[in-house]
Amino acid sequence: MASNEPQHREEEEAPAGEEEDTGAQVAPIVRLEEVAVSTGEENEEAILDLKAKLYRFDKDGNQWKERGAGTVKFLKHTESKKVRLVMRQSKTLKICANHLVLPSMSVQEHAGNDKSCVWHATDFADGELKDELFCIRFASVENCKTFMEKFQEVAESQQKKEENKDATAAAGLLEKLSVEDEKTEEKASEEVPAKEEKEEDKDAKKDAVKGDAEKKDGEPSAST
């Protein structure tokens, strides 16, 4: 008697969308070599690092223009001990401020905003020296005060550095002059005995001539 129930056949099918792993290894078409990127800050130590937004004063338009938002740093060179201010934009890392902190510089709080401060500098961010008036704004009053205090501290340290350099140069010059004076005195002392010796030779010659004359006067005259 035939069964009315349908016959079920088990069919093995691979799940849809699943790829079979063959174990083959595919080498990359292009091999990229690791390239060392130089930032120009390798020989410098960051003594301050803060987030801020920088502005420069446009004299032609008589207004402030945004220069960029990012990180402002004070970088101290490990050998020369000079300190420069560098600020880069956050995303592009483009330099928007780059100048040395000199003893003649001073920073002041921006009128009407205790989160901002201003200063003058000869900047090199665009590849050439330009006199700029900068204004920088921080997220908090504390960061602004920290920046101003560090700015003044660096400027004063550079002033002492210049004074020490001048003092060292002056000491070296004085030492050189002292050595030259000693040499002059020694040379003069060597020349004096020689001069006195010449005077003695002259006196001896005079005495010899005088003695010869007296001797001749004492001799009897020849008889005629």
PyMOL commands that set and color helices and strands:
alter all, ss='L'
color gray80, all
select helices_A, chain A and resi 141-218
alter helices_A, ss='H'
color red, helices_A
select strands_A, chain A and resi 44-58+63-77+83-89+95-100+108-109+116-123+130-137
alter strands_A, ss='S'
color yellow, strands_A
deselect
rebuild
show_as cartoon
